[in-house]
Amino acid sequence: RWLRQHEYVEKLNMHGILSASVGQEQLLTELLVTYAKIPVLIGELISVEIWKHKVFPVLCRLEDFKPRSTFPIYVVLHHEASIINLLETVFFHKEICESAEDSILDLIDYCHRKLTLLAARSANGQTVTSAVLVPPQELQKQAETMEFEISLKALSVLRFITDQVESLPLSALTRMLNTHNLPCLLVELVEHCPWSCWEAGKLKKFENGSWHVVPPEDHVKMTKLDGQVWLALLNLLLSPECQRKYRFDGFNKSQLLKLRVFLTDVLIDQLPNLLEMQRFLSHLAVTEPAPPKKDLVLEQVPVVWDHILKKNSGKWEAIAKHQVKHAFSPTEEELKLQARRWAQTYSLDMMEALVPDKPRCRVCGVEAAKRCSRCRNEWYCTRACQVQHWQKHKPACNLMV
């Protein structure tokens, strides 16, 4: 049942990306709202997050864990990424955010956990690097890389939530501003910029799923991720409702004033709304804002995370042993059956439609429109290039077929 659920989520995710790329995601958002699926997706997201942090480490230490188990494990690790990617695609719409209802608190907590990990990772100087490893080390590395990319998606989801501060429940706003102090956490992200690093004297930034070397003339160019942080700060600090609820005490004030050094003329030219932020910070520096009004007596709390942890407390090793025996030790026949199912789910034609770059010829590197008809894995611009490459490609082609 879980594998079928993953297939449905994956197809929804791919459909959402394709629909958004042509501006036709309205049908998908209407269906998700009509059938109340956003709370279901948030619950599934948190359950997989807990599995990854509680069961997965135990799983990798068990003696019964075999390399054959890695294939279905990769699918589970990918599941969280698929859900958060789908939520990032649809949360742009106000009706999706409103349809989350009380589960929005769980999603806010989820985003806070991810951004805290992201800030801590950057403060420790960690960057994403590639290495040749064997299971379970390879799986641990894969999980770390996915964690980084998922955290960046969570940043986008959080920004979309802050776009709707006027229509959020009172508890959601209080949770973002005072329970988690998200403005100060976002200041940390501006200060450390975890999607940017220096390597061998060159500036690299993480965009569209990979690290790219940034030419010197683009060093001060704002990336999409930079924009998400600044927009979230604008929403949380300049909204009248947020200003009434946020505690502008000595610590918070000093943290927020750190932003002034980053508000250069070049940055404001790229995002003119930041001029209002600059004025707000200048005013904050010379005034003492009024204390927040204590108008909320009862506060809602998220339930999904606490419910799963309480229900399974002390059972993580037993769960891991059960899953090794019944889910992650498939026979050869079961692996082949699963591989056929994933081949249908992750169809090449569907996946290629999601890739922003056009395929390139394996031989000469120009844009290609033809590919090997046997394995459908290598691209060529002409028949001549395909014939020239055949002797090198033949062993891999036979293996793929």
C-alpha positions in Angstrom: 0.0 0.0 0.0 2.8 2.4 0.8 4.5 1.7 -2.5 1.3 2.5 -4.3 1.0 5.7 -2.3 4.5 6.7 -3.3 3.7 6.1 -7.0 0.6 8.4 -6.6 2.6 11.1 -4.9 5.4 10.9 -7.5 2.9 11.2 -10.4 1.2 14.1 -8.7 4.6 15.7 -8.2 5.6 15.4 -11.8 2.2 16.5 -13.0 2.5 19.6 -10.7 5.9 20.5 -12.1 4.7 20.2 -15.7 1.5 22.1 -15.0 3.3 24.9 -13.3 5.8 25.2 -16.1 3.0 26.1 -18.5 0.9 28.0 -16.0 -1.9 25.4 -15.8 -1.7 24.1 -12.3 -5.2 25.3 -11.4 -6.9 21.9 -11.9 -4.4 20.2 -9.6 -4.8 22.8 -6.8 -8.6 22.5 -7.1 -8.5 18.7 -6.7 -6.2 18.9 -3.8 -8.4 21.4 -2.0 -11.7 19.6 -2.9 -10.6 16.3 -1.6 -8.8 17.7 1.4 -5.4 16.2 0.5 -3.1 18.9 1.8 -3.4 17.7 5.5 -2.8 14.2 4.3 0.4 15.2 2.4 1.7 17.1 5.5 1.0 14.1 7.7 2.9 11.8 5.3 5.8 14.3 5.1 6.3 14.4 8.8 5.9 10.6 9.2 8.7 10.0 6.6 10.9 12.7 8.3 10.5 10.8 11.6 11.3 7.5 9.9 14.4 9.0 8.4 15.7 10.3 11.8 14.5 7.4 14.0 14.4 4.2 12.0 16.9 4.8 9.2 20.0 5.1 11.5 19.0 1.9 13.3 18.4 0.2 10.0 21.9 0.9 8.7 23.5 -0.6 11.9 21.6 -3.9 11.7 23.6 -7.0 10.5 20.7 -8.2 8.4 20.9 -5.0 6.3 22.2 -6.0 2.9 23.2 -4.0 -0.2 20.2 -5.4 -2.0 18.0 -3.5 0.4 19.3 -0.1 -0.9 17.0 0.1 -3.9 13.7 0.3 -1.9 15.5 2.4 0.7 16.3 5.0 -2.0 12.6 5.2 -2.8 11.7 5.9 0.8 14.4 8.6 1.1 13.1 10.2 -2.1 9.5 10.2 -0.8 10.0 13.1 1.5 11.7 15.1 -1.3 8.8 14.4 -3.6 6.2 15.6 -1.1 7.9 18.8 -0.2 8.5 19.5 -3.9 4.8 19.0 -4.6 3.9 21.3 -1.7 6.4 23.9 -3.0 4.7 23.8 -6.4 1.1 24.3 -5.1 1.6 26.4 -1.9 1.9 29.5 -4.1 -1.9 29.5 -4.2 -3.8 31.1 -1.2 -6.6 28.4 -1.3 -4.0 25.6 -0.8 -2.5 27.4 2.3 -6.0 27.9 3.7 -7.0 24.2 3.0 -4.2 23.0 5.3 -6.3 24.2 8.3 -4.8 23.1 11.6 -2.1 21.0 9.9 -0.4 24.3 8.9 1.1 24.3 12.4 2.8 20.9 11.7 4.1 22.3 8.4 5.5 25.4 10.1 7.3 23.3 12.7 8.6 21.1 9.9 10.0 24.1 8.0 11.5 25.5 11.2 13.4 22.2 11.8 14.7 22.2 8.3 15.9 25.8 8.4 17.5 25.3 11.7 19.5 22.3 10.3 20.4 24.5 7.3 21.6 27.4 9.4 23.6 25.0 11.6 25.2 23.3 8.6 26.3 26.6 7.2 27.6 27.9 10.5 29.8 24.7 10.8 31.1 25.3 7.3 29.6 22.1 5.8 29.0 21.9 2.0 27.7 19.3 -0.3 30.5 17.2 -1.7 30.6 14.0 -3.8 32.3 10.8 -2.7 32.5 7.2 -3.8 31.0 5.2 -0.9 29.5 1.8 -0.4 26.2 1.0 1.5 25.3 2.0 4.1 27.8 4.9 3.9 26.5 5.6 0.4 22.9 5.8 1.8 24.0 8.1 4.6 25.6 10.4 2.0 22.5 10.3 -0.1 20.3 11.1 2.9 22.6 14.1 3.7 22.4 15.5 0.2 18.7 15.1 0.1 18.4 16.8 3.5 20.1 19.8 2.1 17.9 20.0 -1.0 14.7 19.4 1.1 15.7 22.2 3.4 15.9 24.6 0.5 12.4 23.5 -0.6 11.1 24.0 2.9 12.4 27.6 2.7 10.3 28.2 -0.3 7.2 26.7 1.3 7.7 28.8 4.4 7.9 31.9 2.3 4.6 31.1 0.6 3.1 30.6 4.0 4.3 34.0 5.1 2.6 35.5 2.0 -0.7 34.6 3.6 -0.2 36.0 7.1 -3.5 37.9 7.0 -5.5 34.7 6.5 -3.5 32.3 8.8 -4.9 31.2 12.2 -3.7 33.3 15.1 -1.8 30.3 16.5 0.2 30.0 13.3 1.4 33.5 13.4 2.3 33.3 17.1 4.2 30.0 16.4 6.2 31.6 13.6 7.0 34.8 15.4 7.4 34.0 19.1 7.6 30.2 19.5 10.2 29.7 16.7 11.4 33.3 16.3 11.6 32.8 12.5 12.7 36.4 11.8 16.0 35.8 13.7 16.4 32.4 12.0 16.1 34.1 8.6 18.7 36.6 9.6 21.1 33.7 10.3 20.4 32.4 6.7 21.1 35.9 5.2 24.3 36.1 7.2 25.7 32.6 6.5 24.0 31.9 3.1 24.3 28.1 3.0 23.6 27.9 -0.7 26.8 29.8 -1.4 30.4 28.7 -0.8 34.0 29.4 -1.9 36.0 26.5 -3.4 39.5 26.8 -4.8 39.1 30.6 -5.0 35.9 30.5 -6.9 32.4 31.4 -5.7 29.8 28.5 -6.1 26.1 28.8 -5.7 23.4 26.1 -5.5 20.7 26.6 -8.1 18.3 24.2 -9.9 19.5 21.2 -8.0 23.3 21.6 -8.5 26.3 23.7 -7.6 27.5 26.2 -10.2 30.6 28.4 -10.4 29.5 32.1 -10.5 31.4 34.4 -12.8 32.9 37.5 -11.1 30.4 39.9 -12.7 27.5 37.9 -11.1 28.8 37.7 -7.5 26.3 40.3 -6.3 23.4 39.0 -8.3 20.5 37.8 -6.1 19.6 34.2 -6.5 16.1 32.8 -6.2 16.9 31.4 -2.7 18.2 34.8 -1.6 14.9 36.3 -2.8 12.9 33.8 -0.8 14.6 34.7 2.5 14.2 38.5 1.9 10.5 38.1 0.9 9.8 36.0 4.0 11.5 38.7 6.1 9.4 41.4 4.4 6.2 39.5 5.2 7.0 38.8 8.8 8.4 42.2 9.7 6.4 44.8 7.8 2.9 43.3 8.2 1.0 45.3 10.8 -0.4 42.1 12.3 3.1 40.7 12.7 4.5 43.9 14.2 1.8 43.8 16.9 2.7 40.3 17.9 6.5 40.1 17.6 8.7 40.8 20.6 11.2 43.5 19.6 13.3 42.9 22.7 17.0 43.7 23.0 18.3 40.4 21.4 15.7 40.3 18.6 16.4 44.0 17.8 20.2 43.5 17.6 19.8 40.5 15.4 17.4 42.3 13.0 19.7 45.3 12.8 22.4 43.0 11.3 20.4 43.1 8.1 21.3 46.7 7.4 24.8 45.9 6.3 23.4 43.6 3.6 20.9 46.2 2.2 23.2 47.7 -0.4 22.1 49.8 -3.3 22.8 46.9 -5.7 20.5 44.5 -3.7 17.7 47.1 -3.4 17.9 47.7 -7.2 17.2 43.9 -7.7 14.3 43.9 -5.1 12.9 47.4 -4.7 10.6 46.3 -1.9 13.7 46.1 0.3 13.7 49.9 0.5 10.8 49.6 2.9 12.8 47.2 5.0 15.7 49.7 5.1 13.4 52.4 6.3 11.9 50.1 8.9 15.3 49.1 10.3 16.4 52.7 10.4 13.3 53.5 12.5 13.9 50.4 14.7 17.4 51.5 15.5 16.3 54.8 17.1 13.0 53.7 18.7 11.7 51.3 21.3 8.7 49.4 19.8 5.7 48.8 22.1 5.5 45.4 23.7 3.3 42.9 22.0 -0.3 42.6 23.0 -1.1 39.4 24.9 -4.5 38.7 23.3 -4.1 34.9 22.8 -5.0 32.9 25.9 -5.2 29.4 24.4 -2.7 28.3 21.8 -3.1 25.4 19.4 -0.2 22.9 19.1 0.7 20.6 16.2 -0.3 17.0 16.8 1.1 14.8 14.0 4.8 14.9 15.2 3.9 14.4 18.9 1.4 11.7 18.1 3.8 9.6 16.1 6.7 9.9 18.5 4.5 9.0 21.5 2.9 6.1 19.8 6.2 4.5 18.8 8.4 5.6 21.7 10.9 2.8 22.5 9.9 0.8 19.4 12.4 2.1 16.8 14.7 -0.8 16.8 11.8 -3.3 16.6 10.3 -1.3 13.7 13.7 -1.4 11.9 14.1 -5.1 12.4 10.5 -5.7 11.1 11.1 -3.5 8.1 14.4 -5.2 7.2 12.6 -8.6 7.2 9.4 -7.6 5.4 10.2 -4.6 3.3 13.9 -4.1 2.7 15.1 -7.6 1.9 13.3 -8.3 -1.4 13.9 -11.4 -3.5 15.3 -11.1 -7.0 11.8 -11.5 -8.4 10.4 -8.8 -6.1 13.2 -6.4 -7.1 12.4 -7.0 -10.8 8.7 -6.4 -10.2 9.5 -3.2 -8.3 11.9 -2.0 -11.0 9.2 -2.4 -13.6 6.8 -0.4 -11.5 9.3 2.4 -11.0 10.2 2.4 -14.7 6.5 3.2 -15.4 6.4 5.8 -12.7 9.7 7.5 -13.6 9.1 7.3 -17.4 11.9 8.8 -19.4 9.5 10.9 -21.5 8.0 12.4 -18.4 11.3 13.0 -16.7 12.9 14.6 -19.8 10.0 17.1 -19.9 11.0 18.3 -16.5 14.7 18.9 -17.4 15.3 22.6 -18.2 18.3 21.9 -20.4 18.0 20.3 -23.8 19.8 17.0 -24.3 23.3 17.2 -25.9 25.1 14.8 -28.3 27.3 12.3 -26.5 30.0 12.8 -29.2 30.2 16.5 -30.2 28.1 18.2 -27.5 25.6 20.0 -29.7 21.9 20.0 -29.1 20.5 16.5 -29.9 17.2 15.3 -31.1 17.9 11.5 -31.6 18.8 8.8 -29.1 19.7 5.2 -29.0 16.6 3.2 -29.8 17.7 0.2 -27.8 18.5 1.6 -24.3 17.1 5.2 -24.9 19.8 6.5 -22.6 22.3 8.2 -25.0 21.6 11.2 -27.2 23.1 12.0 -30.7 22.7 14.8 -33.1 23.2 12.7 -36.3 23.5 9.0 -37.3 27.2 9.6 -37.9 27.9 10.5 -34.3 25.9 7.4 -33.1 27.9 5.1 -35.3 31.2 6.7 -34.2 30.3 6.1 -30.5 28.8 2.6 -30.9 31.9 0.6 -29.9 32.2 2.6 -26.6 28.5 2.6 -26.0 27.8 -1.1 -26.9 28.7 -2.7 -23.5 26.6 -0.3 -21.5 23.7 -0.5 -24.0 23.7 -4.3 -23.7 23.7 -4.1 -19.9 20.8 -1.6 -19.9 18.7 -3.7 -22.3 
